[in-house]
Amino acid sequence: LLTEGGEYEKILKLCASFRSAFDYLAVATPMLSNKQDIYTVASFIHSAYPLHEDEALLLMGHGTSGSDNESLCALAAALQNKDSRCYLASLIGEPDFSQTLQCILNAGFQKVTLAPLMLTAGTHAVKHLAGCSDSSWQNQCVAAGLTVTCNLTGLGEYPEIRELYLQHLSACIPEK
């Protein structure tokens, strides 16, 4: 997972119920669980999505219920610190898509690249980000007057992100 929250808590609870069946069972921390990882991911995103001067990048995070999406908000801030053309909004909770879209428009951008901030570009990316319905982020951006490009590459397709996940896995395996 990318962040802590409801889904991560479900995984922890499920694993706890099976702990006695294994000699060792651990759950790695989510990818965005500390400041260094947030900075690393922000730097990676900045380099992975080259932008033209008149173009913004809007990433779609999933978000989570039962949490204030603290790590997504921290990543959104880190992205803005790295490049004022990089934005992040969430399907659930903050940062809010409508407010983020308004920020992009207020900044005067005419073009936006939409991309998922998700391990895989599954249903949310295909339906909610780049879908045909009026409520898709792509169509809301077009309705707001923006020229839209969709990049449906999941984060898991990038070796740098896979390496970060492997670091989290390695950190929860005890040395022998």
Disulfide bonds with the S-S distance in Angstrom:
none
